[in-house]
Every structure is written in structure tokens, then in C-alpha cells.
């Protein structure tokens, strides 16, 4: 059985249990919860919750990010996205999206108008490369230009600015920010400001790249938090998977994907 088939088997087995689906539902509603918070909301013993979370983590449906002494649990959409791509995208996705839009609109009318917090976005991918290679791919302007369509320009020192520059010769900068933390080759934390045309008093969002080496591979976890609104969450939910798929392809094969994956995201929306 191939690695991909085993991973999909693990995802289906993990999703077959209603308690584990409830845990995923709680993380979808509020991402980044501790074990204690999950137990309180589900009236579940810590030992039982830990066992279920371990299964979800092994299936790559949940990823854990350490913050000091706390372990924060995040829903990882990658396996579910792969299931969707395999069995839905090529068939009835436009029709299903239309039905979902009607359902969501009806639910919005039934809800109050009180503002809700936007959840943190977390994406995890595994790359056959060294931590140093991944770090270079994240910080080298020429490499980011190849897989991102923009050059990320900075000296990557804490406190320095960085710019996300178009490579079409226009010199246009679409995103700016500052380097909060740089710990080569394992951790990079930056602010991410993409609303450059308006005077906004809101705090910028924050992106953390965590590179964890393991023998011949690394686990790259991208955490994007302090998002401005649901529209931004929707945008980066399409953007990050496309960018990271291109990065993975470049490091593993020496070439980016034949077509820009973010263009596919827009054309199939």
C-alpha cells in the first residue's frame, strides 16, 4: 500500500468515530485550544480526550503547536482537502458550492449580528528536504519569486522590514511587515499587512513558520493569526496551500508545479 493510501486510511479511520468528529467540530469553531479547554467543552476525561487527540494527530487531522508550557491543538485541513480533491472536485464541486452558499446565507440570517472572532489558520506539510533548504526557500528573494510569484525581500533580522514584491517588473509591493523573530533554520515570525491602500488602525496579522527536521524530511507548520475578518481567512485558506504546494514541489523536484496553483484555486471557486 502506498504512503498516500495509508494516510487516507488513517484519516477515514479517525473520522469514523463520533467523539473524534466532535473534537474536530470544537476546533473548527475555536481553533488553538488546550487539552483542558477541549475537555471542559466536551465534558470528557483528560485520558479519553488525549487518546482521541493522539489518533487525530497521527492521522494529520490535528496538529499541536507549543506555546511555552501549553500545547495548543489546531485543526489541520490537509487530509480532508485531499479527500475532497479526489472524490468531489472533478465532479459536482460547483453545484455543491452553490448549495452550500444558500445554506450558509440562510444560517447567517438566523444568527445575531454580533461580531465573532476569526479563528487562527494553521497548515502543516511534510517536505523531503533539510531544515536549511526550507529556511533558504522561505527567505531567499530569488527562490520565493520562483514558487510564490513574488520576491520576499528583507535581511531577515529581528526588527527589520520585509516586502512582498511582484516580479512582473512593476515593482508593486502587495504585502509588507516586520520580522518579529528569526531563529535559523527552524523559526521565523513576521507581521503580515496586506491592506496597504487604506489607513487602518487594526493590528497586523502574524505569520509563524516552524521548521522541524526529522532525518531526511521536515515538517513545516505555518500559523497565521490575528486575522482581520472572515474574508481574510477565506483568502489565505486558498493561498497558503497553493504557495506551500509550489514550495514543496520546488524543493523535492527542482521545479515548481507546471501551472500556478493559486490560479486553479480562483478558477475553481
RAPE-V839865 format. One line per field, one symbol per residue. ss: DSSP state (H for helix, E for strand, L for the rest). phi: phi as a letter, one per 40 degrees, with the letter a starting at -180 (. if undefined). A space follows every 10 residues. Layout:
ss->???
phi->???
//
This chain:
ss->LLHHHHHHHH HHHHHLLHHH HHHHHHHHHL LLELHHHHHH HHLLLHHHHH HHHHHHHHLL LEEEEEELLE EEEEELLHHH HHHHHHHLLL LLHHHHHHHH HHHHHHHHHH LLLLLLLLLL EEEEEEELLL HHHHHHHHHL HHHHHHHHLE EEELLLLLLL EEEEEELLLL LLEEEEEEEE EEELLLEEEE EEELLLLLLL LLLLEEEEEE EEEELLEEEE EEEEELLLLH HHHHHHHHHH HHHHHHHHHH HHHLLLLLLL HHHHHHHLL
phi->.ccccccccc cccccccccc ccccccccca cgcccccccc cbfbcdcccc cccccccccg cbbbbcbgcc bccbcbcdcc ccccccbbdc bbddcccccc cccccccccc cccccbcccc bbbbabbcac ccccdcccbc ccccccbbgb ccbacfcdgc cabbccbcgc gcbcabibcc abbdbbabbb cbbbbccbcb cccccbbbbb bbcafcbbbb bbbbbfccac cccccccccc dccccccdcc ccbgbccdbc ccccdccbc
//
